[in-house]
Amino acid sequence: MNGTISSGKRPRPFSLLLLLFSAAVVFVFGCGGDGSGGSSDGDTPSWTGDPVVETRYGAVRGYEDKSETWSWKAIPFAAPPLGELRWKAPRDPEPWDGVRENNAFCSPCTQYAPVGDLILGSEDCLYLNVWRPRTAERKLPVYFWIHGGGNSIGSARSNDYNGANLAHRSNVVVVTTQYRLGPLGWFTHPAVRDQGVGASEDDSGNYGTLDILHALKWVRDNIEAFGGDPRKVMIAGESAGAINVFSLLISPRAEGLFHRALAQSGIPRTSTIEEGEQAARELIKGLLVQDGLAADLEQAAAVLDGMQPGEIETYLRSKSSRDLLAVYKPSFGGMLEFSKFPNVFLDGLVIPEGGYDALDEGSYPSKVPVMVGSNKEELKLFLFLDPTFQGRDDLYQVVASYGSDGWKAAGVDGLARRLRANSDQPDVYAYQFLWGAGGDTGQSQIPDPWGFRLGCFHALEIPFFFGNDSVLEVFQLLVFNKQNRPGREVLTSAMMAYAAEFLRTGNPNPPGSGLPEWLPWSNDPGGPKCILFDVTPDQSLDVAMSNVELTLEGVQESMAAEVPEPLYSEAAEYLESFLPRLFSE
């Protein structure tokens, strides 16, 4: 059981490899400012004394946390998805008597460890955490965070996502949620469906998406008891978290559950049911070989073809979560490769059959203000230990630079243009984060050699939005120091102020702040596109608007024109393999 009910040192890396593959996950088992936007009308709320809050399912005790906040950890928002509830839409949690007391995070959902073949976590993982300022204010805006990790790793317990500083400095309620990952979160096969694809949420295949939706429904129904405003909720996420933000924008099931959206470093993507069923078939074949029921995958295919649907379902449900995951070979940081683990299925119910065509048709239901951005050198996180680039700094920088530009073209500029083409779409605000980038200029704020090797890498912006000093749990040991702290602090203050005002009003510009005006994206030629976040060499704020728009075609043309042979062909081949959906013909 996670938590109890009653009546009344960060990890240090032991090698560079482990440091890299910590990748935003710390595993411990069991569950253990200024600004405005709220009100303190009415009776003294329960949390100002003994912070016990009554939810629809039972009472939960909060605890004093850092930065003058209270936190409530490991609150169940759904029933444990065990037994017959595996590969089903989430159900409400069972109500409890007494007070649920837990000052520890819950276990992560089942996943590979950052390095090696160790499998960690639990299927009993559908819990969320809440932070709020230690004040009596009510109707505070709600910052709802969806963690990243390729939809196959990560958790809401990461130091990166501790919501105390964010709640205090931005005067908001912060919610961080977990959701089923890997083949437990996204899985579609006829044998586990009661009816046809998309006939019901149980048959969707998008169980991780449905978990996030269920957590949002919990917020709608319960957050007012914590002093939050259910009518002012912003969904936010980074990497796969941003992919899930994008999918919620087009999901008919998400309508009315959120009112702003912040997507950091994501690229919209979906998978077909056919891709999902083929991946499920490969998983079952792998299980048959793993269990000694077939000598190899070819024989496993014949065995599988001879099984009845009921036999297949019984077989799948007999497997532990670790059995299922053990079939996969983990890649970067424990993630499952997208080619082996397609996810976010076009089921026609949770995700429309046409996917992101809904943006072009204007048929997506959640037309809310959107903030979207990426980092200058996203790819360097995934490249810097690749032996391909040993002694090849020229190839390394070309791949990182043009690959990251392609990322921005697909995940920021292209998305912003598609959204703003709809007359009833509220403003879209785009950003590019540049702090630490030094591959082109050699002027990185990050000490050598990491200014070049890592630069402005994927996930580096997270501490600037959260106000924490944690980057993928341990990367701060490489990139943060006393010399760059002043610049980090001024940029963090600016980015948090923009995001908090966006959450409150849908416009990121805080009145009277003196910050540069952040203009909304314009589809007009030469119009404002994105704001650039950086600091100067002397650690002063360097924030300005840009009218540069990137397209995938333009990035590819620039690379062909600017990079000489044979370097161009080497870089193009690598990018076609690494980002096939962006750089393949």
N, C-alpha and C positions, 0 to 999 in steps of 0.2 A: 504494500500500500504506500502511496505517496503522501506523506504528511501525517499528522495526528489530529485527533479531535478530542477536546476536553470539555468539561462542563464550565465551567467558569471561563599567504605569500604567493603571489603570481608564480606560474611555472617558469623555470629557467631552462633554456635550451642546452642540451649537451652536445649538439653538433649543428652545423649549418643546415644539414638536411632536415633534422627534426624541427629546427627553427622555421624553415619554410613550410613544412607540411603540418605545422600546428594549425594553420589555415582557419583561424577564427573559431576553433572548437576546443574547449577544455572539458574533459569528461570527469564528472564526479557523480556517483550513483546515488539514487534516492532523492526525495524532494525535501527535502528539508523544509530669488532673482528679482529681477525687476521685470517690468512689463505689466500689461493689464489684460483684461478679457474675462475676468470672473466677477462674481458678486458674493456678498456674505449676508444676503437678506434672510430673514426667518430665524428659526431657533438655532442654537449652537449645534453644529453637526456632530455626529457620534465620533468621528475620527479625531476631534481636537483633544479629547481626553484619553481614555483607553481606546486605541484605534481599532475597534471592532466594527465591521461593516456587515450589514445584512444584505445578502444577495438573494435572488429568487430561489436558490437551491440550499441556502444555509448561511450561517455567519462565518466570517473569516477575520482572523486577527492580523493587524498590521504591526510593523515594527519601525522604530526610528532608524533611518538610514542616513548616509552621508549627505552633505550639502543641504541640511535642514529639510529633509524629506521624510515621508513615510513610504514604506513599501509593503506590498502584499504579494507574496511569491507562491508559485505553484498552485494557482487557483484552477480547479478543473472546469473547463468550458464545454466538455463533451464526455460521454461515457468512454471508458477505455475500449479501444477498437480491437477487442480480443475475440477469439472463437468465431462465432457466426457473424460478428461485426467486422471481421477483417474483410476488406474490399466491399464495404458498405458505406453509405453516407453516414456522417457522424450523427449520433443520438445525444439528447440532452443528458447531463450527468444525473445520477440518482441524488435526490435531496438527502441532507444529513441533519442530524440533531446536534445540539451543542455548538461549540465554536471550533472551527478548523484552524489549527495553529501550525504554522510552518514558516520558518525564517530561512529556508534553504530552497534553492532552485530544484526543479524536478530533473529526472534523467532526460538526456536527449533522445530523440527518436532513433530507432535502429539505423546504424550506419557504420562505414569503415572508419577506423582511426586514421589520423592524418598521415601516418607512415606505417608500412608493413601490411600484414593481412589480418590484424586484430579487428574484430567486430564488436562494437560497443553500443550501449543504449538499450532501449526497451520499446516494445509496441505500446505500452501504457505510458503515453507521452503527451497527451492532449491537454496541456496546461498553459496558462498565461500568467504574466506578472504585471503589476500595476505600481507606478510611483506617482506621488503628487507632493506639492509643496506642503510644509508643515504650517498651514494656515487654515482659516475657516472659510476661505472663498469657495463659492459654488460656481457651477456653469463654466468651468475652465475648458478650453479647447482640448481635444484629445488627439495625441500623436500616436498612431497605431503602426508599430514597426514589424515588418516581415523580413526575417533574416535571409541571407543568401547562402550559396553553397551548391549551385547546380541542381537544386531540388533533390539532392542525394546526401548532402552533409550539412552540418551547421546546427545551431540551437539558439534558443532565446536566453541561455545562461552565459553567453560569452561576455567577457569584460568589455569588449567593444561596444556592447549594446546596453550596458548598465544605464538605466534611465534617470538616476538621481540628479546628476548635473544638468541634464536637459530639462527635467521637471522644474528644478529650482531656478535656473537662469532664464528659461523661457516662460515660466509661470503657466505650465500646462500639465495635464495628466498624460503620462506615458504608459502605453500598453505594449508589451513585447509578447509575441505568441509563437507557439510551435505548431507544426503540421507534419503529417506523415510524409516520409521521404522514400526515395528509391521505388522499388516495385511494390512497396506497401502503400505508397502515396499515389502512384500512377500505374495502373495495370488494367488491361482490357483483354478479355478472352471469353468466347461464347460459353465456356463451361462454368464461369462464375457469374454469368448474367441470368437473372430471372426471366427477362423478356428481351426485347431488342435493344440495340445501342441507343442510349438517350431516352428510353421509355420512362425511366425514373432516375432519380439521383443515385439510387443504388447501382444502376447499370451504367453510370456515366464513365467510370474509369478514372475520373479526375478527383480522386479522394483527397489529395493534398489541397487542391483548390477548394473543395467543399469544406475542409477543416478550417481554412482561413475565413471562408464565408460564415461558418458557424461561430468562430471567434468574434467576427464583426457583429453577428446577431446578439452574442453575449454582451458586447459593448453597448449595443442599442438598448438592451433590456436592463442592464445592471450598472452602467458607468455613472449614472446620476447619483447613485448611493455613495460613490467615491468623490463626488463633487465635480464630475465631468459633465460636459454638455453633449448628449447623444446627437444633437443637431449640428455639431461642429466637429466632425471627425475627419482627419487626414490619414489616408493610407500612405505608407512610405516604405521603401525597400531598396536594397542595393543588390546588384548582380541578379541572381535568380529571384531575389526579393523584388527587384524591379520588373523582371519578367512577369511575376505574379501580379504586380500592380497593373501592368499593361493588360493582362488577361482579365482582371476585374473590371477594367474600363469597358470592355466589350461584353462582359457576361450579363445576360438578362437577370441572373439570380442575384447580382450585386446591387441592383438599382435601389437607391435610397439609403444604402448602408454607409456611405461616405460622401464627403462634400468637397474634398480637395484630394489631389494625388501628387506625390513626389516620387520620381523614379530616378535612381542613381545607377548609372553604368549598366543598364540592361539593353538587350536587343530583342524586340518582339519576335516570338517564334511559337509555332504550334506543330503538332504532329497529327497525321491522319490516323483513323481507327485501324486501317490496314497496317500501318507501320507499328502501331501498338500491338496488334495481334501477332505480327511476325516476331516481335521482340518477346512476347509472352511464350510463343512456341519455342524459341531458342532457349528461354529460361527453363521450360519444362524438360526439354531435351538434356540440358545441362544437369538438371536434378536427377534424371534417370541414369546418366553416366555416373554422377556423384554417388548414387545409392547402389551402384553395381548391377542395375537392372538392364544395362546396355553396355556393350564394350566400348562404343565410340558414338559420336554424334550421328553418324549415318545409321547405325543400328537403332539408336534412340528414336530417330524419325519414324522408323518402321514400327517400333513399339508404340509410339504415341498415336500413330495412325490407326492402330488396332484397339485403342481405348475408347470407351463410351464417355460422353460428356460427364455423367455422374461419377465415373471412375476418376476422371481427370480432376474434378472438383474435390472429391474426397482426398485424392493424393496431394493436391496443392494445400488444402487446409490442414493436412497432417504434418506439414513441414513447419519448423520453427522459423522465426524471422531470420535467424542466423543461417539456417539452411538455405533460405532463398537468396540471401545476399552473397553467400559463399560461392555461388555460381559465377558471379561477376569478377572480373579482374579490375581492381581499383586503379584509377589514373591519378592525375594531379591532386594531391592533398586528400586522397581517399574518395574523390568524386567518381561517379560512374560516367562513362563516355556517352554522349548524347546519341551516338549511332547505335549503341547497345541498349540505351535506356531513353527512348523517345517519351516525351511527356507533354502535358497540356493538350489533350486530345480534342479534336473537332467533333464532339459528340452530338452537337445540335441542341443541347439542353443547357448545360453549364457554359460551354463555349460554342458560339454559333458555328454552323457548318462552314460558313465562308470565312471564318477567322477574322483577320484584320481587314478584310474587304469591307467590314462594317464601318471602318473609319472613312473609307472613300465614299461609301453609300450614305453616310450620315445616320446610320441606323443603330449605332451603339447607344445604350440607354443612359450611361452615366456621363453626361456632359457637364463636367466640373472644371474649375481652374486646375491647370496642370503645371508642375515644375519638373523639368527633366534635364539631365546633364550627364557628362562623362569626364574622364580624366585624360590629360594630355598624352600619357604613355601607358595606357591600360595594359598593353600586352606584356610589358616587362616583367610583371609578376609571374607570368607563365613561361617566360623564356630564359630567365637569368641563370638557371642551372642546366639548361639544355646543352649537352656536349656539342651539338651542331655548331654552336657559336664560339667554341674555344679558339682563341686566337683570331677571331673574325669580328672585330668590333664594327667594321664597316657593314657587314651583313646584318649584324645584330641591330644596329640603329635603323637601317632601312626597313627591316621587317617590323620593328617596334613602332616606328613613326607612321608608315603608311597603313599598317594594320590598325593602329589606334585611330587614325583618321577615318578608316572605313567603319570602325566601331561607332564613331561619332556620327558619320553620315547615316548609318542605318538606325541607330538607337536614339539619336537626338534630333538632328536636323530633318531627316526624313519623316520622323514621327510628328514633329512640330508642324511641318508643312501640311501633312495630311489632316491633322486635327484642325488647323486654322482655316482650311478650305471649307469648313462647315460654318455657315453664318450663325448658327445657334450655339457654337462652341465658345465658352468663356475664354479669357486670355490664357495663353501658354507662355511660360517663362523658361527660357533655356539658359544653361550655364556650361562653361568649360572650366574645370579645375586645373590649375597649372603649377601649384606649389610643388617645388622639388624637381621640376622638369629641368634637365640640363644636358640632354643628349645632343642638342643642336648648338647650344651656346657655351656649355661648360660652366654656367653660372648657377648651378643648383644650390639650394639652401641645405642640401643633404651632404654630409661629409663623404669624402672619397673612401672607397671606390663606389659607394652605393649611390651617389648622385648620378653616375652614369649607368650602373648595373640595374638599379631599381627606378630611380627618377620618380616621376609622378605616376606611380603604378596603380593598378586596380585595387580598390578599397581604401586608398590613402585618404580620401576625403571624409571617411566615416567619422574619425575623431573631431573633425572640424564642424560637423553637424551635431554631434553628441556632446562635445565639450569634455571628452575623456582623453587620456594619454595612451590609449591602447590601440594598436593597429594589428589586426590578425593575431591578437594576444601577445605577440613577442617581437614583431617587426619594429616596434618603437625603439628597441635596443640598437637597431641599425640606423634609423633615420632621424630620430629626435635627439637633440642635445641642448646644452645651455645656450649655445651661440644662436641657434635658430628659434629658441623659445619666444623671444619678444615678437617676432613676426608671426609665429603660430598663434599667439594669443590674440593679436589684433585681427587676424584673418578669421579665427574661430568666432570672435565676438561679432564680426560683421555677418558671417554666414548664418550663425544662429539667429541673429536679429532678423535677417531677411526671411528665413524659414518660419520663424514664430509669427511674424506679421502676415505672411502668406497663409498660415494656418488660421489666423484669426479673421482675416478679411478677404482672402483671395488675391490680394495685392501685396507683394513682398516689401514694399517701400515703407519703413516705419516713419511716421510723421516726426519731423524735428530731429532726426537722428544724425543728419549731416552726411549720411552715406550716399555714394553715387546712385543716381536713379537707375533702377533696373526696369528697362522698357520691355513690354511684351513682344514676342516674336511677330514679325510682319512678313507676309508672303510677297510683299512688294519688292521689286528689284532694288537693291541698295538700302532697303529698310533695315531696322534693327533686328538682329538675330539673337545673339546670346551675350551674356555677361561673362567676363573673364575674371577668375579669382586667383590672385597671386599677391606676393609682397615684393618690394624692391630689395636690392642688395643690402640696403641699410635698415631693413626690417620694417619699413613703413608699408601701409596698406596700398596695394596696387590693384584696383578694381575699376574696370571700364567696359563699356559696351563695344561689341564688334558687329559689323554688318557682313561678315564672311559666312557663307553657307557652303557646306560640303555635300556632295552627292557621291554615291559609289562609282558612278561612271567618271566623274571628275577626278576622284582619287586615283583610279586606275590609269586614267590618261596622264595625270601628273607624274605618276610613278614611271610610266613608260617613257615620258619625255625627259625626266630629270635624272634617272638612274642609269648609268652606262652598263653595257654588257661586259662581262658575263654576270655582273652583280645583279642586274635586273632579273634575269632568268632564274637565278638561284632564289632570290627573294620571292618572286612570283610563285615558284613551285612550292616553297614553304607555306606561303599564305593560302594557296589553294588547298593544301592539306589541313592547315590549322583552322582556317575559317572558311570552309567550303561553301557555306551559304552566302558569303559575301564576295569571295574572290574567284569562285569557279565560273567558267563560261556558261 
